[in-house]
Amino acid sequence: MNHENDVARLCAVLRSWEDRYDARVVVLGFDTMIVSVAARPPRSRR
């Protein structure tokens, strides 16, 4: 399902990614979003 009614929730996630990974939205379409990430996320310790 590619639908989210709560825009504030999406904004909060993107803002968090911006702070942590220097992420920027590059393309925003009807059912797609392309994000550019400058800093790689740390590797998980599994």
Steps between C-alpha positions, in 0.01 A plus 500: 500500500662825384274739684540699819244752618715634783735743325644613835622145559681492166652842569626381839671200341659712227615759754660226709676361192616851411655542845660154514598432138485840328215366287318717245188429297603510133180386328149484639241334281148371547616165637880536519757697693871503417734608778868592471707399803840664562603302810469123508303349787717309748516124455277304735658260748305182427 
